[in-house]
Amino acid sequence: MGREFTVIIEQDEDGYFIGTVSELKGCHTQAKSIDQLMERIKEATLAYLESEQDTWGTDLKFIGVQKIAV
């Protein structure tokens, strides 16, 4: 069984979806649809793990997202 990662999805002003793997610093991609984004984020995650296999944070655990007003 493979590892599971948390993907944070946002949408920019041009309508593109941006996916960021919270446990892997710098691992992100974008796409025009959610389905395409999920395919691309899997590819980006695999590439990240292959290139950074000894340095990614195995101790990080996604807890949640909070909003603040300032």
Residue pairs with C-beta under 8 A, 6 or more apart in sequence:
5 21
5 22
5 23
5 24
5 45
6 21
6 22
6 23
6 62
7 19
7 20
7 21
7 22
7 38
7 41
8 19
8 20
8 22
8 65
9 17
9 18
9 19
9 34
9 37
10 17
10 18
10 20
11 17
11 18
12 18
12 30
15 32
16 30
16 31
16 32
17 30
17 31
17 32
17 33
17 34
17 37
18 28
18 29
18 30
18 37
19 28
19 29
19 30
19 31
19 37
19 38
19 40
19 41
19 44
20 27
20 28
21 27
21 28
21 41
21 44
21 45
21 48
22 60
22 62
23 56
23 57
23 60
23 61
23 62
24 45
24 48
24 49
24 52
24 56
24 57
25 56
25 57
26 48
27 44
27 45
27 48
28 41
28 44
29 37
29 40
29 41
29 43
29 44
30 37
30 40
31 37
31 39
31 40
48 56
49 56
